């Protein structure tokens, strides 16, 4: 069973010798398919990788901002941490997962956009995902958060394995520019008035 939010691209990645589904910012993807990797590219954004250890069903989200910014903009979107986490967890539970068997890993949150800020977005995203998982009683078993370089993450929900590639500085700059443009467009967007129930 596959569940996805938004546009995802599936391809074969020779670097890891696996079929891969690529997840864009503000989206998520869940699956129970063995040997399928879910991938995303992260700068200051964070991806939570969550699965049910009993069923092997799980997925990955990619959020740009924590919930405090969502409240200011009026948005109910998986671009915001609080909604991205709820949607991912709810899809796993709907597929037969149970909270007591959920485990999480979290990645991203680099200091790449607002490097002069005393409260950078990457750090806020990283703290948000830790706090959210703790409040929901979901075990956080591994993290690679912070730093100054973008990451490419490959997550295998069926086994729980993760491969993280830290990108060279020139590729980090490209990822950072893309994230900054997305955040700027989110700030300009008017609230849609749509409400998603969980």
TORKOL-23911 format. One record per residue (C-alpha): residue in three letters; x, y, z. Coordinates in nm, 4 decimals. Example, Ala and Ser with C-alpha at 12.3 -4.5 7.8 and 13.67 -1.06 7.14 Angstrom:
BEGIN
- ALA | 1.2300 | -0.4500 | 0.7800
- SER | 1.3670 | -0.1060 | 0.7140
***
This chain:
BEGIN
- UNK | 0.0000 | 0.0000 | 0.0000
- UNK | 0.1287 | 0.3440 | -0.0968
- UNK | -0.0044 | 0.6776 | 0.0235
- UNK | 0.1297 | 1.0054 | -0.0988
- UNK | 0.0697 | 1.3766 | -0.0641
- UNK | 0.1565 | 1.5806 | -0.3682
- UNK | 0.3804 | 1.4884 | -0.6555
- UNK | 0.6382 | 1.2163 | -0.6033
- UNK | 0.8882 | 1.0801 | -0.8522
- UNK | 0.9875 | 0.7130 | -0.8580
- UNK | 1.3179 | 0.6030 | -1.0119
- UNK | 1.6067 | 0.3600 | -0.9748
- UNK | 1.9087 | 0.5056 | -0.7910
- UNK | 2.2348 | 0.3235 | -0.8764
- UNK | 2.4197 | 0.4878 | -0.5832
- UNK | 2.2151 | 0.2835 | -0.3392
- UNK | 2.1037 | 0.0080 | -0.5808
- UNK | 1.7382 | 0.0630 | -0.4997
- UNK | 1.4047 | 0.1923 | -0.6252
- UNK | 1.3466 | 0.5370 | -0.4758
- UNK | 1.0498 | 0.7680 | -0.4304
- UNK | 1.1560 | 1.1328 | -0.4053
- UNK | 0.9554 | 1.3573 | -0.1710
- UNK | 0.9391 | 1.7322 | -0.2283
- UNK | 0.9199 | 1.9989 | 0.0454
- UNK | 0.5751 | 2.0166 | 0.1998
- UNK | 0.4881 | 1.6581 | 0.1083
- UNK | 0.5022 | 1.3094 | 0.2559
- UNK | 0.5001 | 0.9503 | 0.1364
- UNK | 0.4203 | 0.6254 | 0.3184
- UNK | 0.4593 | 0.2662 | 0.2073
- UNK | 0.4825 | -0.0916 | 0.3191
- UNK | 0.6672 | -0.2005 | 0.0066
- UNK | 0.9851 | -0.3955 | 0.0904
- UNK | 1.3155 | -0.2528 | -0.0344
- UNK | 1.1629 | 0.0776 | -0.1477
- UNK | 1.3557 | 0.3852 | -0.0313
- UNK | 1.1966 | 0.7238 | 0.0291
- UNK | 1.4299 | 1.0153 | -0.0342
- UNK | 1.4371 | 1.3899 | 0.0188
- UNK | 1.6861 | 1.6769 | 0.0127
- UNK | 1.7105 | 1.8852 | 0.3306
- UNK | 1.8731 | 2.2147 | 0.4242
- UNK | 1.7061 | 2.3903 | 0.7182
- UNK | 1.3951 | 2.1771 | 0.6620
- UNK | 1.3401 | 1.8614 | 0.8655
- UNK | 1.2259 | 1.5141 | 0.7641
- UNK | 1.0745 | 1.2785 | 1.0173
- UNK | 1.1037 | 0.9101 | 0.9269
- UNK | 0.8413 | 0.7116 | 1.1160
- UNK | 0.7406 | 0.3457 | 1.0945
- UNK | 0.5556 | 0.0755 | 1.2780
- UNK | 0.8274 | -0.1714 | 1.3778
- UNK | 0.5806 | -0.4607 | 1.3791
- UNK | 0.4328 | -0.4114 | 1.0301
- UNK | 0.7218 | -0.2324 | 0.8573
- UNK | 0.4749 | 0.0251 | 0.7238
- UNK | 0.6007 | 0.3813 | 0.7457
- UNK | 0.7036 | 0.6954 | 0.5702
- UNK | 0.8828 | 1.0257 | 0.5535
- UNK | 0.7651 | 1.3861 | 0.5591
- UNK | 0.9474 | 1.7072 | 0.4674
- UNK | 0.8413 | 2.0243 | 0.6480
- UNK | 0.9750 | 2.3773 | 0.6132
- UNK | 0.8590 | 2.5534 | 0.9304
- UNK | 0.7322 | 2.4568 | 1.2763
- UNK | 0.3722 | 2.5221 | 1.3819
- UNK | 0.4260 | 2.8708 | 1.5252
- UNK | 0.4720 | 3.0061 | 1.1729
- UNK | 0.1697 | 2.8130 | 1.0494
- UNK | -0.0481 | 2.9858 | 1.3077
- UNK | 0.0711 | 3.3290 | 1.1932
- UNK | 0.0016 | 3.2535 | 0.8271
- UNK | -0.3290 | 3.0770 | 0.8842
- UNK | -0.2147 | 2.7707 | 0.6918
- UNK | -0.3051 | 2.4079 | 0.7513
- UNK | -0.0443 | 2.2497 | 0.5302
- UNK | 0.2115 | 1.9710 | 0.5491
- UNK | 0.4706 | 2.2425 | 0.4848
- UNK | 0.4338 | 2.3124 | 0.8579
- UNK | 0.5695 | 2.0707 | 1.1152
- UNK | 0.2594 | 2.0237 | 1.3275
- UNK | 0.0448 | 1.9256 | 1.0294
- UNK | 0.3159 | 1.7256 | 0.8529
- UNK | 0.3666 | 1.5141 | 1.1648
- UNK | -0.0064 | 1.4576 | 1.2206
- UNK | -0.0655 | 1.3559 | 0.8592
- UNK | 0.2272 | 1.1124 | 0.8547
- UNK | 0.1365 | 0.9488 | 1.1864
- UNK | -0.2333 | 0.9285 | 1.0968
- UNK | -0.1632 | 0.7546 | 0.7641
- UNK | 0.0514 | 0.4940 | 0.9407
- UNK | -0.2202 | 0.4365 | 1.2014
- UNK | -0.4918 | 0.4123 | 0.9322
- UNK | -0.2861 | 0.1377 | 0.7632
- UNK | -0.2975 | -0.0714 | 1.0812
- UNK | -0.0035 | 0.0711 | 1.2748
- UNK | -0.0203 | 0.1263 | 1.6482
- UNK | 0.1342 | 0.4040 | 1.8561
- UNK | 0.3173 | 0.1661 | 2.0879
- UNK | 0.5093 | 0.0234 | 1.7914
- UNK | 0.6059 | 0.3528 | 1.6265
- UNK | 0.9687 | 0.4587 | 1.6070
- UNK | 1.1097 | 0.7753 | 1.4547
- UNK | 1.4326 | 0.9115 | 1.3126
- UNK | 1.4815 | 1.2809 | 1.2304
- UNK | 1.7149 | 1.4590 | 0.9893
- UNK | 1.7934 | 1.8083 | 0.8597
- UNK | 1.7622 | 2.1369 | 1.0432
- UNK | 2.0940 | 2.2732 | 0.9159
- UNK | 2.1908 | 2.6355 | 0.9712
- UNK | 2.1936 | 2.7356 | 0.6051
- UNK | 1.9398 | 3.0174 | 0.5563
- UNK | 1.9337 | 3.2634 | 0.8450
- UNK | 2.2926 | 3.2119 | 0.9540
- UNK | 2.3140 | 3.5415 | 1.1443
- UNK | 1.9948 | 3.4815 | 1.3425
- UNK | 2.0081 | 3.3947 | 1.7115
- UNK | 1.7073 | 3.1654 | 1.6544
- UNK | 1.7619 | 3.0032 | 1.3122
- UNK | 1.4831 | 2.8164 | 1.1341
- UNK | 1.6829 | 2.4931 | 1.1205
- UNK | 1.7273 | 2.4856 | 1.4987
- UNK | 1.3574 | 2.5628 | 1.5532
- UNK | 1.2591 | 2.2822 | 1.3158
- UNK | 1.4917 | 2.0386 | 1.4924
- UNK | 1.3594 | 2.1307 | 1.8372
- UNK | 1.0016 | 2.1113 | 1.7147
- UNK | 1.0366 | 1.7535 | 1.5883
- UNK | 1.1995 | 1.6436 | 1.9153
- UNK | 0.9246 | 1.8084 | 2.1225
- UNK | 0.6443 | 1.6725 | 1.9049
- UNK | 0.7666 | 1.3141 | 1.9220
- UNK | 0.8198 | 1.3362 | 2.2978
- UNK | 0.4695 | 1.4760 | 2.3526
- UNK | 0.3174 | 1.1984 | 2.1390
- UNK | 0.5169 | 0.9247 | 2.3125
- UNK | 0.6891 | 0.8200 | 1.9893
- UNK | 1.0409 | 0.6883 | 2.0422
- UNK | 1.3108 | 0.8935 | 1.8665
- UNK | 1.5833 | 0.6359 | 1.8032
- UNK | 1.8238 | 0.8338 | 1.5803
- UNK | 1.8882 | 1.1926 | 1.4700
- UNK | 2.1205 | 1.3860 | 1.2451
- UNK | 2.0095 | 1.7458 | 1.3038
- UNK | 2.1891 | 2.0793 | 1.2770
- UNK | 2.5254 | 2.1516 | 1.1230
- UNK | 2.5855 | 2.3671 | 0.8175
- UNK | 2.5422 | 2.1306 | 0.5220
- UNK | 2.2442 | 2.0021 | 0.3288
- UNK | 2.1643 | 1.6314 | 0.3433
- UNK | 2.0165 | 1.3771 | 0.1057
- UNK | 1.8234 | 1.1178 | 0.3065
- UNK | 1.7243 | 0.7683 | 0.1893
- UNK | 1.4801 | 0.5933 | 0.4250
- UNK | 1.3662 | 0.2314 | 0.4037
- UNK | 1.0482 | 0.2093 | 0.6149
- UNK | 1.0279 | -0.1693 | 0.5917
- UNK | 1.3631 | -0.2180 | 0.7691
- UNK | 1.4008 | 0.1230 | 0.9346
- UNK | 1.7444 | 0.1729 | 0.7765
- UNK | 1.8543 | 0.5233 | 0.6725
- UNK | 2.1398 | 0.6412 | 0.4526
- UNK | 2.2401 | 1.0075 | 0.4873
- UNK | 2.4661 | 1.1840 | 0.2376
- UNK | 2.6062 | 1.5216 | 0.3421
- UNK | 2.6301 | 1.7408 | 0.0356
- UNK | 2.9311 | 1.9457 | -0.0722
- UNK | 2.9119 | 2.3192 | -0.0081
- UNK | 2.8210 | 2.4068 | -0.3688
- UNK | 2.5213 | 2.1695 | -0.3601
- UNK | 2.4273 | 2.2959 | -0.0143
- UNK | 2.4072 | 2.6457 | -0.1627
- UNK | 2.1682 | 2.5247 | -0.4346
- UNK | 1.9424 | 2.3500 | -0.1821
- UNK | 1.9467 | 2.6595 | 0.0387
- UNK | 1.8387 | 2.8882 | -0.2460
- UNK | 1.5473 | 2.6566 | -0.3259
- UNK | 1.4332 | 2.6460 | 0.0394
- UNK | 1.4615 | 3.0235 | 0.0769
- UNK | 1.2407 | 3.0740 | -0.2310
- UNK | 0.9798 | 2.8332 | -0.0926
- UNK | 0.9745 | 3.0058 | 0.2459
- UNK | 0.9377 | 3.3457 | 0.0788
- UNK | 0.6432 | 3.2227 | -0.1310
- UNK | 0.4802 | 3.0783 | 0.1838
- UNK | 0.5124 | 3.4126 | 0.3609
- UNK | 0.3341 | 3.5878 | 0.0717
- UNK | 0.0582 | 3.3272 | 0.0339
- UNK | -0.2875 | 3.4216 | 0.1583
- UNK | -0.4664 | 3.1773 | 0.3917
- UNK | -0.6924 | 2.9469 | 0.1946
- UNK | -0.9484 | 2.8967 | 0.4691
- UNK | -0.9328 | 2.5207 | 0.4201
- UNK | -0.9281 | 2.3036 | 0.7303
- UNK | -0.7961 | 1.9484 | 0.7451
- UNK | -0.9269 | 1.7239 | 1.0201
- UNK | -0.7149 | 1.4549 | 1.1788
***
